[in-house]
């Protein structure tokens, strides 16, 4: 187990990436925990790090940080249309995208948190329910679990217990469409009027995904805090398996190696040193 504490998300990612780079020949570890005090705050060095990582990924065939972040929370729709952009416009847009794809589970992280099927076979919105519960019952600290589990079936239109991993659909694949985010657990801190978020990943690729994931989780956390009239608290992420990955790991499609990443990490560290 390795704990990384930092004020901001890019700084936490950088410390963890350096730790994995120096750790062993396979550059991996179990239970790498990132604790971020101010998930939505960015310094000049943080912004430079985000820009450098984004350039690195897109120039080597990977997905942009914004693309990764949007799979967790649709910030663009929230900025354009507020709550209805998240709860109505985004699911409709994803339904249209899925109509053109053979794999309806593509991009399902955010969608799983917005559309689930209850025991009676009716669709409901787990994230909306969390906001309702937190707004109405702030005396409770810990009853806001987002574990978006069971994705909708092909024939269906698009809880505080919303699992991103659901054994009914996710038990067979080894990687690829198998969700990496297992749980997002919100807490309401009555003493500080803050919304805290703790996320658990079953597997985490630190070059391809982690910084974009941290950005997406921070956006999700901000959305919940803003909608219930609370402040932002810390973000804690447990990568139960963490790897500093090359572009070919887990079918990422990118084209970078460890030497490329060492140079990137050193470049980003120089921003904070200056």
N, C-alpha and C positions, 0 to 999 in steps of 0.2 A: 504494500500500500504506500502511495506517495501523495502527500497533500501539497497543493499549490495555492497560495493566497495572493491575491492581487486586487488592486482597486478597480481595474477595468478588464473587459473581455479580451482585447488584443494582447494585453500584458500577460494575462493568465495563460493564453494559448502559447505565447512565445516561451514562457518559462517551462511549460510542459513539453513543448517541442524540443527544447534544448535538453531537458532531462532525458527524454526518450532517445535522442541522438547520441548521448554520451553513455547510455545505460549498458547496452550489450550489443552483440553482433546482429541480433534480429530486431533491435530497436522497438521492443514491445514490453508491456508490463500489465499487471492486473490491478484494478482498483486505483486508478489515477483520479484523484478528486480535486476539482477546481472550485475554489470559493471566491466569488467575485463580489466585491462590496458595492460597486456602482455599475450595474450592467449596461445602462444606457448612456453613461458619461464617456466622452472621448477627449483625450488630450491631443495636442499636435502630433506627438510621436505615435499615438494610437491610430490616428487617421493615416499617417504615413505607412504604418504597418499594414493596415487594411488595404491601402492602394497597392502596396508592394506584393502582398499575397494574392490579391485579385489579378494583378498583371501576370504573376507567375502562373497561376492556374489556367487562365484563359490562353496564355501564350504557349502552354504545354498541353493543350487539348482537354483540360478539365472544365468543370462548370464554374461559373462566377460565384462569388460569395453571396450576391443578392439572390441568385437562382436557388442556392442551397437554403438560404434563410427563408425564402418564400414557401418552400415545401413544409415548413413548420408553422408559419403564420403569414397570411396574405397582407402584408403591410401596405402594398400599393392600393388594394381595394379599400382598406380602412382609411387611408388618406383621402381617397376620392369620394367615398360615400358613407363614411362613419360605420356605425354598427351594422347597418343593413348591407354595406359592402362586404362585410365578413360573413354575416349569417345568411344572406340571400344571393348576392351577386356572384361571389366566389364559387359556391357550390354549383350554381347554374353554369358558370363558365367551365368548371371542371367536368360537368356532365357532358357538355358539348365536345370537350377535348377527348373524353373517354369514348365517345361515339365513333371517333376516328381512329381509335387504337384497339388492337386486339387484347392488350393488357389493361384491364380496367383498374388495376391496383396501382398503376403508375402515379406518383405524386400524391400518395394517399395519406401522408402524415397529417396535414392540416385538415383534409376532408374527413378523416376518421374522428377528429375532435369535434366536428360539426354535424355529422350525420351518423347515427347509430340506429339499430333496431332493438326495441325492448322485447320483453318476454311475450307480449301480445302481438308481435309482428308489426308494431307501429314505429315510424321514424321519429326520432327525437334529436335534440341538439345538446350534447353533453356540456360543451363550453358555455352555452347560454345558461344552462342550469347551474353551473358553478357560480356564475356572476349573480344570478338570482339568489342563490343560497347565501353567498357572502354579503350581498347588499341587505338582505333581510335579517340575518342572524350573525352579526359580527361578534357576538359573545363567544362563538365557537372558534377555536384556533385551528383545528386540524380535521376538517371533514370535506376537503375540496380536492379529490383525486381525479386527475385526467389520465385515464388509461385507455385511449381510443382503440378498442380491440377489434371487434368483428367488423370488417369492411362490408359494405352493402353488396348483395348479390347482383348479378348482371341484370336480373329482371326487375330490380327494385330501383326507385328513384333515389336519386341521392338524398357522464354521471360524475358526477364526481368520481365515478369509477369508469374511466375510459381507457382501455389498454391499447397501446400501439402494437403490442404483440398479442396475437390471439391464436391459441393452439389449434382451433378448428380449421384455420386457413394457413397458418405459418409454421406448422410443426415439421414439414418435410424439407423445404429448401435449406441449403447450407449457407447461401449468401445470395446477393442479387436483390430479388424482391422481398427478401426476409427483412422486416423492419429492424433497425438498429436501436431506435428509441423505444424503451420499454415502459416508462412511467414518467409522468409530469405531476408532481405533488405540490399543490399550492397550500400556503399557510397564511392566515391573517394574524398579524402581531398587533394585539389590541393596545399594548403599551406604547407603540410607536406609530400606530395607524399605517402599517406597511404591509404590502403583499410580498411574501417571500416565495421563491420557487426552487424546488429540488428536482432535478431530472436524472434518471438512470438510463444508461446506455448499455446494452448487452455487448456491443462491439463498437469501437470508435476509431476511424481512420483520421489521423491528426493532420494530414496534409490535404486530403481531398475534401473533408467534411467538417472538421471540428470548429474552426473559426466561424464558418457560415452557420453551423448549428447554434453556436453561442449567440450570434446575432439574431437568429430566428427565435430562440428561446427568450431573449431579452425583449423582443418585440411582442411576443405572446404575453409575457409577464407585464409589460407596460399596458397592453390592451386591457387585461383584467383589472389592474390597479386603477387605470383611468376610468373604466366603466363603473367601478364601485366607489369612486371618490376617495381613493387611498393613495399613499405614497409608494414609491418603489423601494423594496427591500433588497437584500442580497440574492444572488443566484448561485446555487451549488449544483455541480454536475459530477456525477460519479461515472467515469468510464470503466465499467467492470473489466473490460479488456481494451487496452489502448495500444495503437501501433502507429509509428511514424512511417507512413506508407510511400512506396514508390508508385509511379503512375500505373504500373501494370497490376498492382495488388487489387484483389477483389473485383476484377473487371472494370476498373476505373476508367480505362480508355486513355489516360494521359500518358505523356512521354517524358518523365523526369526520373532522376536517380538520386542517390544519397548525396552525391557531391553537389548537385543543384540545390538540394534542400539545405545543406550546410552553409552554402553561400547566402541563401535567402535568410536563414536564421541570423547569421552574422550581420547582414545588412540591416535587418529589423532591430537588432540589439544596438546598433550604432545610433539609431534614432533616439533611443532612450538615454544613451550615454552622452549625447550632445545636448 
